[in-house]
Amino acid sequence: MKGIGASPGIVIGRVIIHWKEQIDILREYVEEPDREIDRFRAAVEFAAEQVRETYARVLEKMGPEEAAVFHGHKLILKDPDFIGRIEDIIRDEGVNAEWAVKQVADSLIQIFENLDTDYMKSRSDDVKNISERLFKLLLQVGGMDLSNLREEAIIAAREFTPSDMSQIDREKTLAVISEMGGKTSHGAIIARNLEIPAVFGIPHLLDELENGDLIIVDGETGTVIINPDGETIEKYRDMKTRYEYFKKSLSEIRGQKTITLDGVEIELAANVASPRDLDEVFRNDGEAIGLYRTEFLYLDSSYLPPEDVQFEAYRDVVAAMEGRPVIIRTLDIGGDKNLDYLAIPEEENPSLGYRAIRLCLDRQDIFKVQLRAILRASAFGTVRLLFPMISSLEELRNAKKILEDTKEELRRKKIPFDESMQTGIMVEVPSAAILSDHFAKEVDYFTIGTNDLIQYTTAVDRGNEKLAYLYSQYNPAVLRLIKTVIDNGKKAGIWVGMCGESAGDPRLIPILLGMGLSEFSMNPSSILQARWIIRSLNKGELEEAAEKALSLGTA
């Protein structure tokens, strides 16, 4: 069976099917609606406490990016409109709380799914998860405990919710496979973080499986083989041995330079979301921080983080890197990441709306607080400032003007900062890539953000499973835009880096190297593999291969 390889690794083992109890919600009339509302409120309070505990646990064990989805769950349970509509139905119609929750949840899910955008799909998933949690509490039903497996197993399910993945028993879970989900889903992010092989998006998986079946899972190719014959088992055992030997050999290049066979040195950097991520960066020998996602500092707070709180978070990362570069991206909120305390208006297509630099230019009070904190942190090491979602020269110039005004404020107050701090833009919008020759004259560097660049170039929601076949980093149109940015950067004498899934893609690294990319920023767990690949390549020989890839019409 074929699916989407979501987390690499090969395992052979017995399967346990994670059947979710079918919950039938029936309409019942209650004699005392006020008491029913009290019962509902108690369930909401208990659900909120569960979500808070899960958020804290995932934040501590995995980091802000993996915990962010539970922030969305917290917002729903605090939403007065969501809660109020349910209570109104209980009161006005005299029905049970379960039925009222179902009516409101079904209505919202239908609205969100009809809008068919990445952000609205995530909102729909949030409502599904919260309503399921409330049903279980109100009806007092449970499910399989994924955190305490009796023996090692591969877990199969129709779908893994964020709550499911947060409970995974790391020691006994060999792999996870499901009918739903994709490479960019929350489950995939957590699986990669835990280094558990995963294959998602397998059609009719549960129709073909029975508990106890022996199966092979290849998380690299997205292959699942049910009850394989002896020859196939031996083949995959050999592949598994070679894969594990390869992983072990990666530790031998820790501390070595990332340099090609023909002597070209490349910088391998890490993407982080908080100081908590530094342990993983150092464990995987990261050479720099290529992307510090500052929005998670805001998502982890119930109010706008004060300047000193931000300064301390940025300073801790900068100081820990001991002079190695740290690229700090200014607030990239909006789209699929919202803050309840900012009251960002809902939009039909938030990914194309009021977000990132657009929000910051409009809310200069918020922007300047962050810029002051970043500038102050620059006195403790090598900071590079990054503006996200820049789509026009006017936006860039306005952002730089605010930056200069903020620098002048600090100068007047005699607050130290790095006067030579580099400023760059994240090239993630086609207009910025096409006009990169003009942008290159006004910045010190480019960072190519492939996740959004791919979806904006191909007009595909990266979270839409039905269109996953169109969302590809190998699309020649995307590669040509990347090449344009690299070439225009070189002509202007500035360096060009990349962050996003593509930067750590083993298949794409040789092409990007041949195009002339000089910095790759990725999940820390991918760094040593990327170094091994780059050290085995001759950049000069790859230039012709890159040109051939750019000349093709299909991936």
Steps between C-alpha positions, in 0.01 A plus 500: 500500500622850419457815702697812581835451671467736795794397721795286384602160630433131436328271751357148497245413766150408607221751460246627752198677354402811691123477456323807629179424681203602287311759700135535402359832611123491553265787570341479843277750674593612850269626772751741654701683230692702761636182659592372153690823436687446827590148383623642170707769675663237722599302189643814337702578812635144517578502126686830537710351780579193284606724211716716728676189633551361149630835374750524787616139451549535124665840542754355744570174314478614137495879477274791403435398139356163600303655789348778289195297394391470863509878526222497239304252713535730801359790300187305402427402860531868597297630205184665642320463166564123482403444865208745484342338193506158667347634821230684300395174330484317834295782654271582204436145374522317834738238360800310636849653489638235263238582236563875535877451460439288189273763341746786549808293410342356181395849392850644548672204336280532191571874474878453536519209255296685238754785507768242406815682612796372700413719798129414497581129474710531815210680672268217393742241644519698826119501535485124425762427765337718766149366436632142519668582832176651636294199385733262686480707818122545486435132422787375717650277233869441435720345236823308449786630715779572252736606779520156662533221243552149637748406228682647203265561208422698189187708558247536218204739501260673270645828621734614776381815673752733668378363834568143383853587390576683823434174693722274289713254700840575348663185638248246366357670190695365202316708237169672430290458184162647408247560224499877554776759531802607299862609522415845639233385746542549873536125547788492252681781681474317833601165345816655353575670830471166682690323218214252455452373140163608359295449185175696464232537235467126422163437328281228659776400742272371776296293254812295426639466853425277797642528850821301526587508129874505432580808293795690360502881513741707289458862605737626232311364197151491656475121457301266727511123435246276677598141591810495276665176384837388633699641208345846545564492875868419442528778242361760739703368793809562289376849409425570867851389602657725237279792604596459867869473407463820300340679797783381724763616251356851511633543853853461361475827305391702802746787540619484139454779246219488246717515190460352152758275332620799296549717808182713512395568861127505575324622815251259657267680739205402718142623524393568860196642678637563850809464721369150587597383152871573547580160653391330180697751291821426691431125505479504120798733454312798356738767370259792536136588556354556155149579622381603846119492481409773748122455468503208743600739778171679429298180462626378835363810675152629583612859436756685289845404633670806656826624354714359782342153470574497127851638551586223748374226266697636203810573709505147642515350151749755366735465798482119492612498136823677604542723198354264242224665292140510623235608249202640690179527299262775605147407602333271244151478643172468312423240234488171692638655821271740685511677836172536688622813677572681171144465369615442141186506285402174330567495126389272219863428411728594791811361329467783248383757751588699809810320625873524568659826379159634394375478856825642640496804270142566607571442871825690538458504878541120503770506231722754677490311829628190323763691302635660818527157665680351197738795471588477870568127460734573209754640750556142625604330175438490126137581422350525153152650470247342263177657373236238395236508227650797315321538167590855391789745520271746680447251783872442534580871503230570759633220721858628466383853587337375821817304577713813457264702720528230767880501477500876549287461814757260645788729405337792681457284810858368463376139489760280325423299187690373196518789253614261226211253544400353163143536375337262254164393364328166482431432133178300523272690261543468120502880458804525727678223307427662164618842624794358695745700285347818644468365855866389492610864483327579829581207730804310629369151425206289383343204677272298271191373685399201293190390693298807401682558170383159377136552597485854359672397175287190442176645648466198730416495870783299650254349751251382236546122477300476175751730330815360662621371162521862376692632801855410403839653569618333180263702279721659229317833539598510868859399418526775238387761752758371749772519233395856413536607863842333538632653176375849584650474846837401356496788250439744783770343718267378777470147636188286456368237741190285530275381781202266489451131426685524166830605658531162673366287214771243408378484139500878455826590676720407196285714268503797740876464541542501124287815478740678735312506832747584778298444819249226588283536811293203613360297786802424725446125461576530125834682532741206524337320208523818290870535593567139400333560162681828430841357597452225239421740214703706252328836457655564159359176362154581637460824306423313178247276679331807644476658155342183366243497782412862421447419132234236568127563477390258771632377833 
